[in-house]
Amino acid sequence: MKTSVQQALDVIQRENNEPICAYIYDLAGMQEQVRGMLQTMPWNTKLFYAIKANPDPRIIEALLPLVKGFEVASIGELLKVRAVSQEVPILFGGPGKKESELKLAIEHNVSYIHVESLLELRRIIAIAKERGQQKPEVRVLLRINLRSNTLPRTKIVMGGGPSPFGIDEESVDEAIELIRVEGAGAVRLCGFHFHSLSNNMDARLHAEMIELYLQKVERWQQQYNLQVDFVNAGGGFGVTYDGSPGFDWSLFTTLLQQSEARNRLATRGGELFFESGRLLVADHGYYATEVTDIKRSHGQMFVILRGGTHHHRLPASWGHNHPFHIVYTDRWEHEFTRPEVRGERAHIVGELCTPKDRMYSDAEIDCLRVGDVIVFEKSGAYAWTISHHDFLGHPHPAFHYLMEGDEHVNVNATFQSANC
Ligand SMILES: Cc1ncc(COP(=O)(O)O)c(C=O)c1O
């Protein structure tokens, strides 16, 4: 069956006479995105999906045949992946892992645990030893927080300075010694993990940052006489929400192809991992909400939605205006006037009793009426999953999925035919 955002909206309207409120995930678009990314990646690099960006089971299922595996940051996330596949490689990261979580992760056969602190390493060693000699070694990557002021600065910085994430570079020595002495035969150090930032837009700086990671690893390899099978360079490939150019994946992978440090890693049989979230899914999710009221207050126009930041917290969390398109509808059965905004600015806000529930400030609106639907684009990552769904008890949105073989979501085509 062919479908599109417009058709998906029609289905929602027909099924339910309540105002529209739905997420639409274009699974085929996500798959195409990943296929495109894989095409230009050097042969010894592997792509994992960090499911924190969007752990919807249908997305995990859609990406399963394409990615090398999944990065998870809790047992909840781990079980979501295992519900889809018992075998797919899993990287288990995140600060403050509890003993019960570590035990379950090992039972569920995670491929590698990203060690976030020396205490966590001690816990892993103790658990691994308790399991006994017959069991395979627990494989770990040490997550390192580099001592560096040369890392790119973005909105979300997780390394290169004080941070709860990873082990400080100064403690690499101690961590390796712990594994060698205390963990011998129980824990195996397979490599290193870095994730220093999110939403980086500068492909050249990103490539330089990875070069730095690889050079550091080479130094440790020589200094401690280590076999390093894997370097996980994290995620952090950015997406823009203001129309400016996004992360240039093609330039990034070209620079990676040319990287001598990556080549040396390959020569030694090592692989370079990426665990990307946002870039894989952000552009292929849409959040559609119907306008339920429009009013003027003290000279400013407010457009109120059936939905808001309790479903899509990203604009409030980042303090940005979230890009959108309008779908015009004829939904108006009343005798009284249909409120509208025409040729002026308006704030687009949600249905919560808080002034923080704002999706867009001062939007320039040609025409918008109560009953029309606002479709927020770039809503596939860190949208539903980071939101406070149950605050005020409004019903959750519906979820719709566009599959392979469906007509591709062409937002512009959908809206060109619209009128107001
Ligand atoms: C350890 C780790 N890996 C990967 C990611 C995914 O980052 P992104 O979605 O920016 O690619 C995150 C995000 O916070 C993370 O903390």
The ligand as an SDF file (V2000), in Angstrom:
LIG
                    3D

 16 16  0  0  0  0  0  0  0  0999 V2000
   28.2210    7.2680   24.7200 C   0  0  0  0  0  0  0  0  0  0  0  0
   27.3690    7.7920   23.6320 C   0  0  0  0  0  0  0  0  0  0  0  0
   27.4810    7.2410   22.4170 N   0  0  0  0  0  0  0  0  0  0  0  0
   26.7310    7.6660   21.3810 C   0  0  0  0  0  0  0  0  0  0  0  0
   25.8190    8.6900   21.5350 C   0  0  0  0  0  0  0  0  0  0  0  0
   25.0130    9.1220   20.3600 C   0  0  0  0  0  0  0  0  0  0  0  0
   25.2810   10.4230   20.0270 O   0  0  0  0  0  0  0  0  0  0  0  0
   24.6570   11.0970   18.7240 P   0  0  0  0  0  0  0  0  0  0  0  0
   23.2090   10.8450   18.7420 O   0  0  0  0  0  0  0  0  0  0  0  0
   25.0060   12.5260   18.8880 O   0  0  0  0  0  0  0  0  0  0  0  0
   25.3190   10.4580   17.5450 O   0  0  0  0  0  0  0  0  0  0  0  0
   25.6870    9.3080   22.7800 C   0  0  0  0  0  0  0  0  0  0  0  0
   24.7510   10.4120   22.9830 C   0  0  0  0  0  0  0  0  0  0  0  0
   24.6630   11.0350   24.0070 O   0  0  0  0  0  0  0  0  0  0  0  0
   26.4760    8.8290   23.8670 C   0  0  0  0  0  0  0  0  0  0  0  0
   26.3720    9.3650   25.0920 O   0  0  0  0  0  0  0  0  0  0  0  0
  1  2  1  0
  2  3  1  0
  2 15  2  0
  3  4  2  0
  4  5  1  0
  5  6  1  0
  5 12  2  0
  6  7  1  0
  7  8  1  0
  8  9  2  0
  8 10  1  0
  8 11  1  0
 12 13  1  0
 12 15  1  0
 13 14  2  0
 15 16  1  0
M  END
$$$$
